[in-house]
Amino acid sequence: MYLPSRMTMRLIAAGAFVLIATAMHSPLGPKLAALHASMVGLV
């Protein structure tokens, strides 16, 4: 099984944070937040 390194996890977390921050200012915010939540659930 592939286990991502700490750096990879940091990049994923940073990307997720930017996505959430952008969604907060977007009219599609709730949909993006739900999509992101489902993506995190799969990880």
C-alpha positions in Angstrom: 0.0 0.0 0.0 1.2 3.5 -0.8 1.6 5.8 2.1 2.1 9.5 1.2 5.0 11.3 2.8 4.5 14.1 5.2 5.3 16.7 2.5 2.6 15.2 0.3 0.2 15.4 3.1 1.1 19.0 3.8 0.5 19.9 0.1 -2.9 18.1 0.2 -3.8 20.0 3.4 -2.7 23.3 1.9 -4.6 22.7 -1.3 -7.7 21.8 0.8 -7.4 24.9 2.9 -7.1 27.1 -0.3 -10.1 25.3 -1.8 -12.2 25.9 1.4 -11.1 29.5 1.6 -12.1 30.1 -2.0 -15.4 28.3 -1.5 -16.3 30.6 1.4 -16.3 33.6 -1.1 -18.1 31.7 -3.8 -21.8 31.3 -4.5 -21.1 27.6 -5.0 -19.5 27.4 -1.5 -21.9 24.9 0.0 -21.6 22.6 -3.0 -17.8 22.8 -3.1 -17.6 22.2 0.7 -19.8 19.1 0.3 -17.6 17.8 -2.6 -14.5 18.4 -0.6 -15.9 16.6 2.4 -16.7 13.6 0.3 -13.2 13.7 -1.2 -11.6 13.8 2.3 -13.8 10.9 3.3 -12.4 8.8 0.5 -8.8 9.6 1.5 
